[in-house]
Amino acid sequence: FFDGRGLAAAMAYGAAGIGMGTRFLLTADSAVPEDVRRRYLSFGLDGTVVTTKADGMPHRLLRTEFIDTLEKEGITAKLLRTLKRTRQFKEMSGLPWRTLIKDGRAMVHGGDRTWAEVVLAANTPMLLRAGLVEGDTNAGMLSSGQVVGLLDDLPTCEELVDRIVAQAADRLKHLDANRA
Ligand SMILES: Cc1cc2nc3c(=O)[nH]c(=O)nc-3n(C[C@H](O)[C@H](O)[C@H](O)COP(=O)(O)O)c2cc1C
């Protein structure tokens, strides 16, 4: 969802509201570095890809050169990258290896994940941080919905919400008028 037309449609289906991730990420108030937000705006409707290559889980991301490289990388490169990121994650989180291994073991024994998936998943916070906090689009994941291809501005949240509410009210009024 990104506009008032979508909000009106959702309400017509009986929804109480809508969730917007990418739309709020691309606002003037967003904490994501501005050059990263501008980069998002340059992507079209075919600019995202759902891949498991970054951290072992399906994730919709902007189709950057970094993601293209991940999609092609062999097992050795993946292993080296994963070990490096896992060490960084350990440093950032301040957690001892003992805790990380204990948490990983709980996930594996819970039956949700294999060890390979647990280790790969430790990449996620580091990859998101590199892209969305540090602004390194060549080494980070840029999560995105497909709506990115329809967005071309960075309004404030206030402007955005006012605009969406006004559009939705207008649409719903038209529906009412047509029914009468
Ligand atoms: C910054 C960001 C982080 C996200 N993180 C996750 C995540 O950790 N797990 C997940 O399943 N989806 C994640 N998503 C995907 C969203 O939940 C959502 O499916 C997607 O963005 C489509 O909705 P939207 O068009 O409103 O953004 C993320 C999206 C964004 C923009």
The ligand as an SDF file (V2000), in Angstrom:
LIG
                    3D

 31 33  0  0  0  0  0  0  0  0999 V2000
   13.1600   -1.9110    5.9920 C   0  0  0  0  0  0  0  0  0  0  0  0
   12.3290   -3.1430    5.7790 C   0  0  0  0  0  0  0  0  0  0  0  0
   12.6060   -4.2710    6.5500 C   0  0  0  0  0  0  0  0  0  0  0  0
   11.8740   -5.4430    6.3630 C   0  0  0  0  0  0  0  0  0  0  0  0
   12.1700   -6.5320    7.1320 N   0  0  0  0  0  0  0  0  0  0  0  0
   11.4690   -7.6690    6.9540 C   0  0  0  0  0  0  0  0  0  0  0  0
   11.7590   -8.8230    7.7590 C   0  0  0  0  0  0  0  0  0  0  0  0
   12.6360   -8.7890    8.6110 O   0  0  0  0  0  0  0  0  0  0  0  0
   11.0350   -9.9460    7.5320 N   0  0  0  0  0  0  0  0  0  0  0  0
   10.0430  -10.0030    6.5870 C   0  0  0  0  0  0  0  0  0  0  0  0
    9.4090  -11.0430    6.4340 O   0  0  0  0  0  0  0  0  0  0  0  0
    9.7470   -8.9300    5.8040 N   0  0  0  0  0  0  0  0  0  0  0  0
   10.4370   -7.7740    5.9760 C   0  0  0  0  0  0  0  0  0  0  0  0
   10.1370   -6.6850    5.2000 N   0  0  0  0  0  0  0  0  0  0  0  0
    9.0860   -6.8080    4.1740 C   0  0  0  0  0  0  0  0  0  0  0  0
    7.7680   -6.1900    4.6490 C   0  0  0  0  0  0  0  0  0  0  0  0
    7.2580   -6.8580    5.7520 O   0  0  0  0  0  0  0  0  0  0  0  0
    6.7020   -6.1810    3.5510 C   0  0  0  0  0  0  0  0  0  0  0  0
    6.3670   -7.4990    3.2140 O   0  0  0  0  0  0  0  0  0  0  0  0
    7.1200   -5.5090    2.3050 C   0  0  0  0  0  0  0  0  0  0  0  0
    7.9710   -4.4270    2.5390 O   0  0  0  0  0  0  0  0  0  0  0  0
    5.8720   -5.1050    1.5120 C   0  0  0  0  0  0  0  0  0  0  0  0
    5.1410   -4.1050    2.1490 O   0  0  0  0  0  0  0  0  0  0  0  0
    5.3490   -2.5600    1.7900 P   0  0  0  0  0  0  0  0  0  0  0  0
    5.0460   -2.3950    0.3330 O   0  0  0  0  0  0  0  0  0  0  0  0
    4.3970   -1.8250    2.6860 O   0  0  0  0  0  0  0  0  0  0  0  0
    6.7780   -2.2110    2.1110 O   0  0  0  0  0  0  0  0  0  0  0  0
   10.8520   -5.5040    5.3730 C   0  0  0  0  0  0  0  0  0  0  0  0
   10.5820   -4.3590    4.5950 C   0  0  0  0  0  0  0  0  0  0  0  0
   11.3030   -3.1880    4.7870 C   0  0  0  0  0  0  0  0  0  0  0  0
   10.9880   -1.9890    3.9090 C   0  0  0  0  0  0  0  0  0  0  0  0
  1  2  1  0
  2  3  1  0
  2 30  2  0
  3  4  2  0
  4  5  1  0
  4 28  1  0
  5  6  2  0
  6  7  1  0
  6 13  1  0
  7  8  2  0
  7  9  1  0
  9 10  1  0
 10 11  2  0
 10 12  1  0
 12 13  2  0
 13 14  1  0
 14 15  1  0
 14 28  1  0
 15 16  1  0
 16 17  1  0
 16 18  1  0
 18 19  1  0
 18 20  1  0
 20 21  1  0
 20 22  1  0
 22 23  1  0
 23 24  1  0
 24 25  2  0
 24 26  1  0
 24 27  1  0
 28 29  2  0
 29 30  1  0
 30 31  1  0
M  END
$$$$
